[in-house]
Structures are given as structure tokens and as C-alpha cells.
Amino acid sequence: MKTSQHLIEFYNNYDEDNRLEPKHGMVEFFTTMRYIQQYLKSGERVLEVGAGTGRYSHALARQGYIVDAVELVEHNIEVFRKNTQENERITVHQGNALDLSAFPDNQYDITLVLGPLYHLYTIDEKRQAIREAIRVTKLGGIIFAAYVISDGCLLDEGFRRNNINVMKYIQMGLLDSETFAAKSKPQDLFELVRKEDVDELMSVFPTTRLHYVATDGLALMMREVIDRMDEEMFELFLKYHYVTCERSDFVGVTSHALDIFKNKKKS
Ligand SMILES: C[S@@+](CC[C@H](N)C(=O)[O-])C[C@H]1O[C@@H](n2cnc3c(N)ncnc32)[C@H](O)[C@@H]1O
């Protein structure tokens, strides 16, 4: 399994550790943590696959949960280790979401896959990552899988901020000129999907969906406004976001989505 050089270079030069720091990034963090805490019970075990610098892993370990983390990129692991506090029951291993053979079957109450599916480009690879997450999760355990959603990304990074040149992407065949569906390749770094792609991906697994969440909703699109909010307004915005983030009319335009499902039996 060859680690994509594009991926290593990107994370070597990207401040992943501070991605969720500004208020508009906190929306994703708070929302994900809120759902994790809905299911996690005292003393339970968590595996985070693609843990990055450990924002979620460390937060959960500091709350007393037992956390194992897997991360592909050495640079992120170094920052992860620096961020580890003495009282945390946490481990971090270099590894790939496609092969979790270092971990036995049926071991974790919750498995987080918040990142690897942004960087896997074929349905077979994505299914392999999900299959591995299911394998290591206890029967009845919960899996959280995060995706980058193409329309939210295209509206924000494309039409609004021009980080993605929509016309050029169409010319390069990276966006369908009729449907605007994305067709990413490894050198584009991020695999952009729609909910219908997630539904197709998941159709082969014996799992039950508990929630499908617009993790950051329109927060990235409104980033300047959200970053200027005072605490009172931000609290109100979060309250609004939490009651709307599972609405079917929001999940198509979010930047990130979270598929939360229960492991019914082994695949
Ligand atoms: C956007 S970051 C997310 C980090 C963290 N999970 C979070 O949500 O804040 C994605 C992470 O997944 C890692 N990653 C990408 N593909 C992976 C794979 N196949 N196996 C393990 N980690 C992977 C990247 O190196 C990166 O650290």
C-alpha cells in the first residue's frame, strides 16, 4: 500500500492542528463531539482512524475514555505525540485505514473514521476502510464516518472563494459539465461526494444508520460572519445548527457530513 506523496506533502505543510480552532471550525468539532458523547459511556474504548494531530482523540482521552489512534502521516503523528498529556490513556500507531490488521476484531465501542474517506478515491477502497472499521468495532458498537460533500465545497471553495476554479475543473473533467458531480483523483487531494454516493457505498453493509448529519452545515460558507459572532450569538447559532443539522434539506449543502451507524453483524 503506497502512501500518496500528495497527501504527505499536503499534511506536512498544512496546519491541521488548528483547523478546528476558529469559531467556524468549532461548529464541526462541537457537533461531532456532541454525537459521540450521546453514545459513549464511561470507561469505553474508542479507535480513531486517520486521527490527524489528535483533536478528537485527545479531547476524548482527557474525558477519561481509552483511545487508540491510527494515522498515516508521520508529521501528524509527531504533533499528536507532542499534544499528549500525562493523564491520557491513549496510544497512536502509524497505519492505514485500509488495513487495520494490527487491531483484533470486535474490540471498540466507538470507531471514528473522520478523514481517511476524504482521501480514498474508489468505491472499493472506501468500502475496504468501512469494512475494517466494522471489523474492529464491537457488535452493537457505533461507527462515525465523515465525508467532504461536493456541493457544499463547490459553493464555498469554488463559486464563493475561487480556491477551486469551477470552469477549469469542468474543462479538466474533474466536474461533470451537466450534473456538477465531482470526479476526484489523488492529485486533487480531496474526494468530494454527495449523499447518494454515501448511500450507495453503505448499501452492501449490515449496518443501521442512526444519523446522517450536516456536520458544519453552512458554517464554512458563512465563516467571516461566524468568526465575528460574540459568545452569546455563537451559542444561539449553535443551538440553531443542532436542531437543523439532520434536516434533509441541509445535508446536501454542508461542507462535511457525518454518517453515524450501528454495527449489526459482521460483514
Ligand atoms: C482532515 S484530517 C482529519 C483529522 C482528524 N480525524 C479530525 O477530524 O480532526 C484527515 C486525516 O486522515 C489521515 N489519513 C488520510 N488517509 C488515511 C488513511 N488511508 N489511513 C489513515 N489515515 C489517513 C490524514 O493523514 C489526516 O491526518
The ligand as a Tripos MOL2 file, in Angstrom:
@<TRIPOS>MOLECULE
LIG
   27    29     1     0     0
SMALL
NO_CHARGES

@<TRIPOS>ATOM
      1 C1         -8.6990   16.2080    7.6340 C.3       1 LIG1
      2 S1         -7.6550   15.2440    8.6380 S.3       1 LIG1
      3 C2         -8.7420   14.8360    9.9720 C.3       1 LIG1
      4 C3         -8.0520   14.5510   11.2620 C.3       1 LIG1
      5 C4         -8.9880   14.2350   12.4390 C.3       1 LIG1
      6 N1         -9.6100   12.9370   12.3000 N.3       1 LIG1
      7 C5        -10.0370   15.2940   12.5590 C.2       1 LIG1
      8 O1        -11.1900   15.0480   12.1760 O.co2     1 LIG1
      9 O2         -9.7230   16.4030   13.0090 O.co2     1 LIG1
     10 C6         -7.5670   13.6940    7.7770 C.3       1 LIG1
     11 C7         -6.5070   12.7630    8.3430 C.3       1 LIG1
     12 O3         -6.6580   11.4570    7.8020 O.3       1 LIG1
     13 C8         -5.3570   10.9400    7.5210 C.3       1 LIG1
     14 N2         -5.4970    9.9060    6.5010 N.ar      1 LIG1
     15 C9         -5.7910   10.0730    5.1830 C.ar      1 LIG1
     16 N3         -5.8760    8.8860    4.5720 N.ar      1 LIG1
     17 C10        -5.6190    7.9310    5.5160 C.ar      1 LIG1
     18 C11        -5.5720    6.5070    5.5050 C.ar      1 LIG1
     19 N4         -5.7760    5.8120    4.3900 N.pl3     1 LIG1
     20 N5         -5.3120    5.8820    6.6570 N.ar      1 LIG1
     21 C12        -5.0860    6.5670    7.8080 C.ar      1 LIG1
     22 N6         -5.1160    7.9110    7.8860 N.ar      1 LIG1
     23 C13        -5.3890    8.5920    6.7530 C.ar      1 LIG1
     24 C14        -4.5830   12.1530    7.0500 C.3       1 LIG1
     25 O4         -3.1910   11.9540    7.1170 O.3       1 LIG1
     26 C15        -5.0970   13.2180    8.0030 C.3       1 LIG1
     27 O5         -4.3280   13.2890    9.1760 O.3       1 LIG1
@<TRIPOS>BOND
     1     1     2 1
     2     2     3 1
     3     2    10 1
     4     3     4 1
     5     4     5 1
     6     5     6 1
     7     5     7 1
     8     7     8 2
     9     7     9 1
    10    10    11 1
    11    11    12 1
    12    11    26 1
    13    12    13 1
    14    13    14 1
    15    13    24 1
    16    14    15 ar
    17    14    23 ar
    18    15    16 ar
    19    16    17 ar
    20    17    18 ar
    21    17    23 ar
    22    18    19 1
    23    18    20 ar
    24    20    21 ar
    25    21    22 ar
    26    22    23 ar
    27    24    25 1
    28    24    26 1
    29    26    27 1
@<TRIPOS>SUBSTRUCTURE
     1 LIG1         1 GROUP 0 **** ****
